[in-house]
Amino acid sequence: MPETNESPYSTVNVVKDALRYLGDASYAVLPEDVAHRFAELKKRFWGGVRCVVDKELEWIDERVEGGDRLREEWRRRREAEAKTKEAGGGI
């Protein structure tokens, strides 16, 4: 008796297999040397994109740290001004 409760992943696997086949076929229709050169070009492009993304993430982390330092500096300055006003008798 066939099982009626199929896994939802079976549809996903079918779609993944179809996309994989189309990807393979897209390179198979090209001459071998062209396919390899094109693949290298794409890998270099995506490697460059990855480098840019890594630098952007690094920059974001640095800006957040700088913001934390600046916020702390402002807090200390505000506290120092409040102490000065208290000591001066509210002139």
Short mmCIF file of the C-alpha atoms (twelve columns), coordinates in Angstrom:
data_MODEL
# 
_entry.id   MODEL 
# 
loop_
_atom_site.group_PDB 
_atom_site.id 
_atom_site.type_symbol 
_atom_site.label_atom_id 
_atom_site.label_alt_id 
_atom_site.label_comp_id 
_atom_site.label_asym_id 
_atom_site.label_seq_id 
_atom_site.Cartn_x 
_atom_site.Cartn_y 
_atom_site.Cartn_z 
_atom_site.pdbx_PDB_model_num 
ATOM 1  C CA . MET A 1  0.000  0.000  0.000   1 
ATOM 2  C CA . PRO A 2  1.572  3.356  -1.010  1 
ATOM 3  C CA . GLU A 3  2.144  5.822  1.740   1 
ATOM 4  C CA . THR A 4  -0.101 8.889  1.465   1 
ATOM 5  C CA . ASN A 5  1.924  11.130 3.745   1 
ATOM 6  C CA . GLU A 6  4.799  12.243 1.546   1 
ATOM 7  C CA . SER A 7  7.475  14.440 2.981   1 
ATOM 8  C CA . PRO A 8  7.185  18.121 2.073   1 
ATOM 9  C CA . TYR A 9  10.875 17.960 1.235   1 
ATOM 10 C CA . SER A 10 10.254 15.654 -1.723  1 
ATOM 11 C CA . THR A 11 8.887  18.586 -3.744  1 
ATOM 12 C CA . VAL A 12 11.829 20.732 -2.716  1 
ATOM 13 C CA . ASN A 13 14.238 18.001 -3.780  1 
ATOM 14 C CA . VAL A 14 12.550 17.706 -7.171  1 
ATOM 15 C CA . VAL A 15 12.870 21.456 -7.723  1 
ATOM 16 C CA . LYS A 16 16.505 21.433 -6.581  1 
ATOM 17 C CA . ASP A 17 17.290 18.543 -8.919  1 
ATOM 18 C CA . ALA A 18 15.637 20.348 -11.838 1 
ATOM 19 C CA . LEU A 19 17.599 23.541 -11.156 1 
ATOM 20 C CA . ARG A 20 20.825 21.568 -10.807 1 
ATOM 21 C CA . TYR A 21 20.155 19.867 -14.152 1 
ATOM 22 C CA . LEU A 22 19.465 23.216 -15.852 1 
ATOM 23 C CA . GLY A 23 22.686 24.622 -14.396 1 
ATOM 24 C CA . ASP A 24 24.675 21.631 -15.606 1 
ATOM 25 C CA . ALA A 25 23.069 21.853 -19.028 1 
ATOM 26 C CA . SER A 26 23.854 25.573 -19.298 1 
ATOM 27 C CA . TYR A 27 27.564 24.733 -19.050 1 
ATOM 28 C CA . ALA A 28 27.313 21.541 -21.123 1 
ATOM 29 C CA . VAL A 29 26.074 23.441 -24.208 1 
ATOM 30 C CA . LEU A 30 29.236 25.565 -24.190 1 
ATOM 31 C CA . PRO A 31 32.558 24.354 -25.541 1 
ATOM 32 C CA . GLU A 32 34.629 22.950 -22.673 1 
ATOM 33 C CA . ASP A 33 37.277 25.694 -22.630 1 
ATOM 34 C CA . VAL A 34 34.629 28.430 -22.795 1 
ATOM 35 C CA . ALA A 35 32.669 26.808 -19.957 1 
ATOM 36 C CA . HIS A 36 35.774 26.691 -17.762 1 
ATOM 37 C CA . ARG A 37 36.743 30.299 -18.547 1 
ATOM 38 C CA . PHE A 38 33.216 31.490 -17.907 1 
ATOM 39 C CA . ALA A 39 33.160 29.626 -14.584 1 
ATOM 40 C CA . GLU A 40 36.468 31.254 -13.570 1 
ATOM 41 C CA . LEU A 41 35.113 34.673 -14.522 1 
ATOM 42 C CA . LYS A 42 32.000 34.115 -12.401 1 
ATOM 43 C CA . LYS A 43 34.064 32.860 -9.457  1 
ATOM 44 C CA . ARG A 44 36.333 35.928 -9.628  1 
ATOM 45 C CA . PHE A 45 33.315 38.218 -9.807  1 
ATOM 46 C CA . TRP A 46 31.601 36.623 -6.792  1 
ATOM 47 C CA . GLY A 47 34.927 36.554 -4.928  1 
ATOM 48 C CA . GLY A 48 35.163 40.317 -5.471  1 
ATOM 49 C CA . VAL A 49 31.612 40.787 -4.269  1 
ATOM 50 C CA . ARG A 50 32.432 38.730 -1.167  1 
ATOM 51 C CA . CYS A 51 35.480 40.935 -0.524  1 
ATOM 52 C CA . VAL A 52 33.364 44.089 -0.774  1 
ATOM 53 C CA . VAL A 53 30.729 42.617 1.552   1 
ATOM 54 C CA . ASP A 54 33.401 41.587 4.079   1 
ATOM 55 C CA . LYS A 55 34.853 45.116 4.042   1 
ATOM 56 C CA . GLU A 56 31.368 46.611 4.495   1 
ATOM 57 C CA . LEU A 57 30.675 44.345 7.474   1 
ATOM 58 C CA . GLU A 58 34.040 45.294 8.969   1 
ATOM 59 C CA . TRP A 59 33.258 48.988 8.451   1 
ATOM 60 C CA . ILE A 60 29.855 48.605 10.147  1 
ATOM 61 C CA . ASP A 61 31.467 46.959 13.197  1 
ATOM 62 C CA . GLU A 62 34.041 49.756 13.421  1 
ATOM 63 C CA . ARG A 63 31.343 52.435 13.193  1 
ATOM 64 C CA . VAL A 64 29.293 50.786 15.946  1 
ATOM 65 C CA . GLU A 65 32.372 50.666 18.196  1 
ATOM 66 C CA . GLY A 66 33.099 54.319 17.383  1 
ATOM 67 C CA . GLY A 67 29.504 55.216 18.212  1 
ATOM 68 C CA . ASP A 68 29.806 53.451 21.565  1 
ATOM 69 C CA . ARG A 69 32.989 55.387 22.372  1 
ATOM 70 C CA . LEU A 70 31.419 58.690 21.355  1 
ATOM 71 C CA . ARG A 71 28.266 57.987 23.361  1 
ATOM 72 C CA . GLU A 72 30.410 57.221 26.442  1 
ATOM 73 C CA . GLU A 73 32.381 60.436 25.908  1 
ATOM 74 C CA . TRP A 74 29.158 62.455 25.716  1 
ATOM 75 C CA . ARG A 75 27.849 60.781 28.878  1 
ATOM 76 C CA . ARG A 76 31.046 61.621 30.804  1 
ATOM 77 C CA . ARG A 77 30.974 65.207 29.531  1 
ATOM 78 C CA . ARG A 78 27.321 65.596 30.572  1 
ATOM 79 C CA . GLU A 79 28.100 64.210 34.047  1 
ATOM 80 C CA . ALA A 80 31.084 66.557 34.391  1 
ATOM 81 C CA . GLU A 81 28.925 69.544 33.409  1 
ATOM 82 C CA . ALA A 82 26.263 68.507 35.916  1 
ATOM 83 C CA . LYS A 83 28.876 68.254 38.701  1 
ATOM 84 C CA . THR A 84 30.277 71.664 37.738  1 
ATOM 85 C CA . LYS A 85 26.802 73.223 37.955  1 
ATOM 86 C CA . GLU A 86 26.178 71.599 41.338  1 
ATOM 87 C CA . ALA A 87 29.541 72.775 42.728  1 
ATOM 88 C CA . GLY A 88 29.065 76.291 41.347  1 
ATOM 89 C CA . GLY A 89 25.749 76.720 43.107  1 
ATOM 90 C CA . GLY A 90 23.762 77.075 39.889  1 
ATOM 91 C CA . ILE A 91 25.244 80.391 38.783  1 
# 
